[in-house]
Amino acid sequence: MATSVKLPVSEFAADVWAGLRAVNQKKLPPKYFYDDLGSKLFEAITLLPEYGLSRADERVLARCAESVAARVQRPCVVAELGSGSGKKTSHILGALNVPELKYYPIDVSSEALSTCSRELGKLALVEPIMGDYFHGLECLSRKRPAKSQLLLLFLGSTIGNLERSEQREFLRAVRRRLRPGDLFLIGADLVKDVDRMLVAYDDPANVTAAFNLNLLARINRELQANFDLRCFVHEAVWNPAERRMEMYLVSREEQDVRVGALDLTVHFREGESIWTESSHKFTVEELETLAKDSEFEVLDQWGDSEWPLIETLWRA
Ligand SMILES: C[S@@+](CC[C@H](N)C(=O)[O-])C[C@H]1O[C@@H](n2cnc3c(N)ncnc32)[C@H](O)[C@@H]1O
């Protein structure tokens, strides 16, 4: 049960308001993980031995970068949805080897964008765009030169954080913002052995737990809440029907939490959870169908022998 009197002000506040007042399942959007500390914790996750996804993504990008670059016409620009630190993108920018190449990382995290600008500044003219994917794509369509071809990147299986029901519409919306001939490279994690996935999202060093719990700490910091992080536990489960990993924060006890900025009191039963992330896993056929349904042509795809993941290159 939640009580209220004040209207939320920011988008974050509005989403926390709606998510914590949900009657059946409390839920928070995963994009709010990525404040400064959250982005650093995500970078730490990518270094964990259990989180094979990032290393596989990087291995495949290193291997396919020349083939991708060979498809790109000049003049060109590169943009990236949810760039994060952009570490893996260096392979693509290096292979393109275009003097004064413009690269537009689009991300909600200012910390990620400043790391990205620092890391990739030697390979391209980095013009960060801070904000949501579609805000970024709108800015990009105003900034990019009229005759340039765009290579748009969406790496790290971030597409898997969208609900399955949203993925097709999301890709169609991206397609509408591209010009015919633009290229779209997506890194997507494939369905694999359940034990490998469980430990990837619940590592023994508890870095993923810290990443998940930081969402409550962010609400404490930014919305004057009083979540006691010791009273919540990180949980990662495989949902076989939906083919996705799900992350939750589970209340260890019955408790009330106050969110001062929203004048909101949120009640938790013992064992009640907040659903914080879904990471959908794909099949190659499913990605091909998604490409077709969103009016892209699949040009090429590359996989990894150690960690099932695919890099798929589409043309608008
Ligand atoms: C899973 S991380 C992946 C980062 C990087 N692409 C990689 O492969 O390592 C997701 C990134 O997308 C950003 N992000 C999440 N939701 C977003 C949204 N709706 N709009 C823009 N960026 C978003 C996050 O800040 C984060 O940097």
The ligand as an ORCA input file, in Angstrom:
! r2SCAN-3c Opt
* xyz 0 1
  C      24.066     -2.772    -20.647
  S      24.892     -1.211    -20.780
  C      25.811     -1.498    -22.287
  C      26.922     -0.517    -22.497
  C      27.768     -0.765    -23.748
  N      26.976     -0.633    -24.965
  C      28.381     -2.145    -23.705
  O      28.070     -2.949    -24.589
  O      29.189     -2.414    -22.798
  C      23.564     -0.181    -21.338
  C      23.944      1.264    -21.614
  O      22.816      1.891    -22.210
  C      22.485      3.092    -21.517
  N      21.023      3.201    -21.567
  C      20.109      2.387    -20.982
  N      18.867      2.746    -21.295
  C      18.978      3.840    -22.111
  C      18.041      4.670    -22.782
  N      16.726      4.453    -22.670
  N      18.508      5.678    -23.551
  C      19.857      5.904    -23.667
  N      20.795      5.142    -23.043
  C      20.365      4.125    -22.285
  C      23.057      2.923    -20.122
  O      23.356      4.153    -19.499
  C      24.310      2.080    -20.373
  O      25.437      2.870    -20.605
*
